[in-house]
């Protein structure tokens, strides 16, 4: 099926095929009426990519995809099916958009106004897939023709505190609001921020977002998944962001937490935070693909000042960060961020392992009480950047990056092979296996605190030799 295929309301599909059924069903088609398969397959449920109810692709109903051309202004449910975003679609508060498990949401790859789903402040998105029927947000292009940037992505905006922007129109003390990147500053529907740290932007569970990251303004792309000022009432579990042209997930302030996250093959940073984010993350996979990708983590405090409150200070446990043999940089912890990171497995980052930068803050006073990487394993990584105190290469006021991370008091391991035996470079579409084979990794890590799974005292996102990893059944790694 050609990439430039379009669906219009006056041209309903008259041919539906359901590959994967015991017997193929075919209704006669003319040459102009291409068959549509809405549903599964590891390629994300594109018109030619699989059958109904594929284990990793969802269970969209057969039939003509439904075009979405208008904002959601009241509570709306999309039953299981296939939906095509034709432009930027806003969910306007207090509306709630509920998407059924197994649905496919396609961003039209052929329109000039690159589509996105933007959940405005005061609205909610409830997208609860299942392991067997995830919800897939992907490009409308046919399998084999998908590209990063075919569409823009998904953004959830809330009313939690941020540390950058302008004073809120309400005049509430300490209240700031800002707008999402790539959207004109005059667009009120794209504003986020407030004082409701416990608020909810909705629920995301068992979803994939593929081939997003379109440029909306010069050098301003939307990420695969963006959170702006989302509060702790937001639930984010079992989410994969795959092959976007910008960041996998970017978090602008707020208190949203997440667990069981896969960020695979994204072209910029995998997890990026700014504006005073203070959420939690546990069970996270970051994997760069060959020859592309900036940082695994890129964290910052505020573009308006390093010490503005709230300070960015995420808490991250049990993350597996896999780089690439031709480059890649595991982390850039930039001006103003704090963060406690433990039980990490960091492997194959060759350009730079950990980089800290600061202009105002004395990192020696932050480390390790407010900013720390501890109880973690490093394997097959490159060198740290060379810095000379007082010279232009000194970008952190003389802080010794490598000395801090490798200090014995931080309990980081530098000489233990995790035995990740089935990691590929994400170029062929095969699913990697992130489960370590070294049983020794199953002990010795830190005990996660309240609010986390305290049993995960191992290094990385998976218990060694786990025969049923949490990625099984709902993730997919299509190359196009």
C-alpha positions in Angstrom: 0.0 0.0 0.0 1.5 3.4 -1.0 2.6 5.8 1.7 0.5 8.6 0.2 -2.7 6.7 0.7 -5.4 8.9 2.2 -8.7 8.2 3.8 -11.6 10.5 3.4 -15.1 10.4 4.7 -16.6 10.0 1.2 -14.4 7.1 0.4 -15.0 4.2 2.8 -13.0 1.1 2.2 -15.0 -1.7 0.6 -12.3 -4.3 1.0 -11.2 -5.7 4.4 -8.8 -8.5 4.8 -7.9 -10.0 8.2 -4.5 -11.7 8.0 -3.9 -14.1 10.8 -7.4 -15.6 10.9 -7.8 -19.3 10.4 -9.0 -18.6 6.8 -8.4 -15.4 5.0 -11.5 -13.4 4.3 -11.5 -11.4 1.1 -14.2 -9.1 -0.3 -13.7 -8.3 -4.0 -11.6 -5.1 -4.5 -11.0 -2.9 -7.5 -7.5 -1.9 -8.3 -8.0 1.5 -6.6 -9.4 0.1 -3.4 -6.5 -1.2 -1.4 -7.2 -3.7 1.4 -6.9 -2.5 5.0 -5.9 -4.6 7.9 -6.6 -2.8 11.2 -4.8 -4.6 14.0 -1.8 -6.5 15.0 1.6 -7.3 13.8 4.9 -6.2 15.2 5.1 -3.4 12.7 2.5 -1.3 14.6 -0.7 -2.2 12.8 -0.2 -0.4 9.6 -2.4 -1.2 6.5 -0.1 -4.0 5.4 1.5 -5.1 8.6 -0.4 -8.0 10.2 -3.6 -9.6 11.4 -6.2 -9.0 13.9 -5.1 -9.5 17.5 -1.4 -9.9 17.0 0.4 -10.4 20.2 2.4 -7.2 20.0 0.4 -5.1 17.7 -3.1 -4.7 19.2 -6.5 -5.9 18.1 -8.0 -3.1 16.1 -11.3 -3.9 14.4 -11.3 -4.3 10.6 -12.9 -1.6 8.5 -12.2 1.9 7.3 -10.0 4.0 9.6 -12.0 6.8 11.2 -10.6 10.3 10.5 -10.2 12.6 13.4 -10.4 16.2 12.3 -11.8 18.1 15.3 -10.8 18.8 18.9 -12.3 16.7 21.7 -14.5 19.0 23.7 -16.6 16.6 25.8 -16.1 13.1 27.3 -15.4 10.8 24.4 -14.7 7.1 24.1 -13.0 5.6 21.0 -14.1 2.0 20.8 -11.5 -0.5 19.6 -10.6 0.5 16.1 -8.3 2.5 13.9 -8.2 6.3 14.1 -6.3 8.7 11.8 -5.2 12.1 13.2 -5.4 14.6 10.4 -3.9 17.5 12.2 -3.1 18.6 15.8 -6.0 17.4 17.8 -6.5 18.9 21.3 -8.5 17.4 24.1 -10.0 20.4 25.8 -10.6 20.4 29.6 -12.6 19.1 31.4 -13.1 16.5 28.6 -11.7 13.0 29.0 -10.7 10.9 26.0 -10.8 7.2 26.6 -9.2 4.9 24.0 -10.0 1.2 24.0 -7.4 -1.5 24.3 -6.1 -2.8 21.0 -6.8 0.5 19.1 -4.5 2.0 16.5 -4.0 5.7 16.4 -2.3 6.8 13.2 -0.7 10.2 12.6 -1.3 11.1 8.9 2.1 11.1 7.4 1.1 13.0 4.3 -0.4 16.2 5.7 1.6 19.4 6.0 0.3 20.2 9.4 1.9 17.3 11.2 -0.6 15.6 13.5 -0.3 15.3 17.2 -2.6 14.4 20.1 -2.3 17.2 22.7 -4.2 16.8 26.0 -4.7 20.3 27.3 -4.6 21.4 30.9 -7.6 20.3 32.7 -8.3 17.4 30.3 -7.3 13.7 30.6 -6.3 10.9 28.3 -7.2 7.4 29.5 -5.4 5.0 27.2 -5.3 1.6 28.9 -4.2 -1.2 26.7 -3.3 -4.7 27.8 -0.3 -6.9 27.4 -2.0 -8.8 24.6 -3.8 -5.7 23.1 -1.6 -2.6 23.5 -2.7 0.7 22.1 -0.4 1.8 19.3 0.2 5.4 18.2 2.1 5.2 14.9 2.6 6.6 11.4 -0.1 6.1 8.8 2.6 5.1 6.3 2.6 1.5 5.1 5.0 -1.0 6.7 8.4 -0.5 5.2 7.8 3.2 4.5 7.5 4.5 8.1 10.1 7.1 9.1 10.8 9.0 12.3 9.0 12.4 12.1 6.1 11.1 10.1 3.9 12.7 12.7 4.5 14.8 15.8 3.6 12.7 18.9 1.5 12.8 22.1 1.6 15.5 24.7 -0.1 15.6 28.1 -0.3 19.0 29.9 -1.3 19.7 33.4 -1.4 22.1 36.3 1.4 21.0 38.6 4.3 23.4 39.5 7.0 24.3 37.1 10.0 26.6 37.7 10.1 28.4 34.3 7.8 30.6 32.3 5.6 33.5 33.2 3.4 34.2 36.2 0.0 32.5 36.0 -2.8 34.9 35.0 -4.5 34.0 38.3 -1.7 35.6 40.2 -1.4 32.6 42.6 1.9 32.8 44.6 4.6 30.7 43.0 2.5 29.8 40.0 4.1 29.8 36.6 2.9 28.6 33.2 4.7 28.0 29.9 3.9 26.6 26.5 4.9 23.3 24.9 7.8 23.4 22.4 6.9 23.7 18.8 3.6 25.3 19.4 3.2 29.1 19.0 3.3 31.0 22.3 -0.1 32.5 21.5 -1.8 29.0 21.6 -3.6 29.0 24.9 -4.5 25.3 24.5 -0.8 24.4 24.8 -0.2 26.1 28.1 0.8 24.1 31.2 1.8 24.7 34.8 0.0 25.8 38.0 0.0 24.7 41.7 -1.8 21.3 41.7 1.1 18.9 42.2 -1.4 16.0 42.9 -3.4 16.5 39.7 -3.9 14.0 36.9 -3.3 14.2 33.2 -4.8 10.7 32.8 -3.6 7.1 32.5 -1.3 5.5 30.0 -0.9 1.8 30.2 0.5 -0.7 27.7 0.9 1.8 24.9 3.5 2.3 22.1 4.4 5.5 20.3 6.3 5.0 17.1 7.9 7.2 14.4 7.0 10.5 16.0 9.0 13.7 16.5 8.0 15.9 13.5 9.4 19.4 13.3 6.6 21.8 14.1 8.7 25.0 14.0 12.3 25.4 12.8 14.5 23.2 15.0 11.5 22.6 17.3 10.1 19.1 17.3 7.6 17.4 19.5 8.8 14.4 21.4 7.3 10.9 21.2 5.7 11.6 24.6 5.8 14.9 26.3 4.6 15.7 29.9 4.2 19.4 30.8 3.3 20.1 34.4 1.6 16.8 35.0 0.9 15.9 38.6 1.4 12.8 40.7 -2.2 11.6 39.9 -1.0 10.8 36.4 -0.5 7.0 35.9 2.2 5.9 33.4 3.1 2.2 33.2 4.2 -0.1 30.4 5.0 2.5 27.7 7.4 2.2 24.8 8.6 5.1 22.6 10.3 3.9 19.4 12.3 5.6 16.7 11.2 9.2 17.1 13.3 12.0 15.7 13.5 14.0 18.9 13.5 12.8 22.5 11.7 9.6 23.6 10.1 11.2 26.6 10.6 14.8 27.8 9.2 16.0 31.1 8.8 19.7 31.7 8.3 20.1 35.5 5.5 18.5 37.5 5.5 15.4 39.7 4.5 12.7 37.2 6.1 9.3 37.9 6.4 6.3 35.6 7.4 2.6 35.6 8.1 -0.1 33.0 9.3 2.2 30.2 11.2 1.3 27.0 12.8 4.1 25.0 14.3 2.5 21.9 16.1 3.9 18.9 15.2 7.6 19.4 17.3 10.1 17.6 17.9 12.8 20.3 17.9 12.1 24.1 16.0 9.2 25.4 14.7 10.7 28.7 15.0 14.5 29.0 13.8 16.5 31.9 13.7 20.2 32.8 11.5 22.9 34.5 11.7 21.3 38.0 10.5 17.7 37.5 10.4 15.7 40.8 8.9 12.4 39.8 10.0 8.8 40.2 11.0 6.2 37.6 11.5 2.5 38.1 12.1 -0.2 35.5 13.4 1.7 32.6 15.1 0.6 29.4 17.0 3.1 27.2 18.6 1.7 24.0 20.3 3.8 21.2 20.4 2.4 17.7 23.5 2.4 15.6 25.0 5.7 14.5 22.4 7.9 16.1 21.2 9.3 19.4 22.4 12.0 21.8 22.2 11.3 25.5 20.4 8.5 27.4 19.5 11.0 30.2 19.6 14.7 29.7 18.5 16.5 32.8 18.4 20.2 33.6 16.9 22.5 36.2 15.6 25.6 34.5 16.6 27.8 31.6 15.9 30.8 33.8 18.3 30.0 36.6 20.1 27.0 38.2 18.6 27.4 41.6 15.0 28.2 40.8 12.4 26.2 42.8 11.3 23.5 42.5 14.7 22.1 41.6 14.6 19.2 39.1 15.1 16.1 41.3 13.9 12.8 39.9 14.5 9.6 41.7 15.4 6.7 39.3 15.8 3.0 40.2 16.4 -0.1 38.1 17.3 1.4 34.7 19.2 -0.4 31.9 21.0 2.0 29.6 22.5 0.5 26.4 24.5 2.7 24.1 26.2 1.8 20.9 29.8 0.8 19.8 30.1 3.9 17.5 29.4 6.6 20.1 26.6 7.5 22.4 26.7 9.4 25.8 24.9 7.9 28.8 24.1 11.0 30.7 24.4 14.8 30.7 23.3 16.2 34.1 23.1 19.9 33.3 22.8 23.1 35.1 20.5 23.0 38.1 19.3 19.4 38.1 19.5 17.2 41.1 18.5 13.5 41.1 19.1 10.2 42.9 19.9 7.3 40.7 20.5 3.8 41.9 20.5 0.2 40.6 21.4 1.2 37.1 23.1 -1.0 34.4 25.1 1.3 32.1 26.7 -0.5 29.1 28.3 0.4 25.7 28.4 4.2 25.8 31.6 5.2 23.9 31.5 8.9 23.3 31.2 10.0 27.0 29.8 8.1 30.0 28.6 10.8 32.5 28.9 14.5 32.1 28.1 17.2 34.6 27.8 20.9 33.9 27.2 23.8 36.2 27.7 27.6 36.1 26.4 28.7 39.5 25.9 25.6 41.7 28.9 24.0 43.5 28.4 20.4 42.5 30.7 19.3 45.3 28.0 20.6 47.7 25.2 18.7 45.8 27.0 15.4 45.5 26.0 12.9 46.8 23.1 14.1 49.0 21.1 15.8 46.3 22.7 14.4 43.1 24.1 10.9 43.1 24.7 7.8 40.9 25.2 4.9 43.3 24.9 1.1 43.6 25.1 0.8 39.8 27.1 -1.3 37.3 29.2 0.1 34.4 30.4 -2.1 31.6 32.2 -1.6 28.3 31.9 2.2 28.3 34.3 4.8 26.9 36.2 7.5 28.6 34.9 10.6 30.4 35.4 14.0 28.8 38.8 15.5 29.6 38.5 18.7 31.6 41.1 21.2 32.8 40.1 23.3 35.8 40.0 27.0 34.9 40.2 26.3 31.2 37.4 26.5 28.6 37.0 22.7 28.9 36.0 23.2 32.5 32.2 23.4 32.4 31.3 22.4 36.0 33.4 24.6 38.3 36.1 22.0 38.7 33.9 19.0 39.6 35.7 15.7 39.0 33.0 13.7 37.0 34.8 10.4 36.9 36.2 10.7 40.4 32.8 11.3 41.8 31.1 8.4 40.1 33.9 5.9 40.6 34.6 6.8 44.3 34.3 3.5 46.3 31.8 5.1 48.7 29.3 5.2 45.8 29.4 1.4 45.6 29.4 1.4 41.8 30.8 -1.7 40.1 33.2 -1.3 37.1 34.4 -4.8 36.5 31.4 -7.1 36.3 30.1 -8.4 33.0 26.2 -8.4 33.1 26.2 -10.8 30.2 23.6 -9.1 28.0 24.0 -11.8 25.3 21.1 -10.8 22.9 21.5 -7.1 22.4 21.3 -6.0 18.8 21.7 -2.5 17.3 18.0 -2.0 16.6 18.7 -1.7 12.8 17.0 -4.9 11.7 13.7 -4.9 13.6 14.4 -7.9 15.8 13.5 -7.6 19.5 16.5 -7.3 21.8 16.7 -9.2 25.1 17.7 -7.0 28.0 17.7 -9.7 30.6 21.2 -10.2 32.0 22.6 -13.7 32.3 25.0 -13.0 35.2 23.2 -14.3 38.3 25.5 -12.2 40.4 23.5 -9.1 39.4 20.5 -10.3 41.4 22.0 -9.1 44.6 24.0 -6.3 46.0 22.0 -3.3 44.7 20.2 -0.8 46.9 16.8 -1.4 48.4 14.3 0.9 46.7 12.5 3.2 49.1 8.7 3.7 49.7 6.8 4.2 46.5 9.0 1.8 44.6 9.1 -2.0 44.2 11.4 -2.7 47.2 12.1 -6.2 46.0 14.1 -4.9 43.0 17.6 -5.0 44.7 19.2 -6.0 41.4 21.1 -4.0 38.8 19.2 -2.8 35.8 15.5 -3.1 34.7 15.3 -6.9 34.9 16.1 -9.6 37.4 18.9 -11.9 36.0 17.7 -14.9 33.9 14.1 -13.8 34.1 12.2 -16.1 31.8 9.1 -13.8 31.6 10.5 -10.2 31.3 8.0 -7.4 31.6 8.7 -6.3 28.0 7.3 -9.6 26.6 4.1 -9.5 24.5 3.5 -5.8 24.0 6.7 -4.1 22.8 7.9 -4.1 19.2 10.9 -2.8 17.4 10.0 -2.1 13.7 12.7 -0.4 11.6 10.3 1.2 9.2 
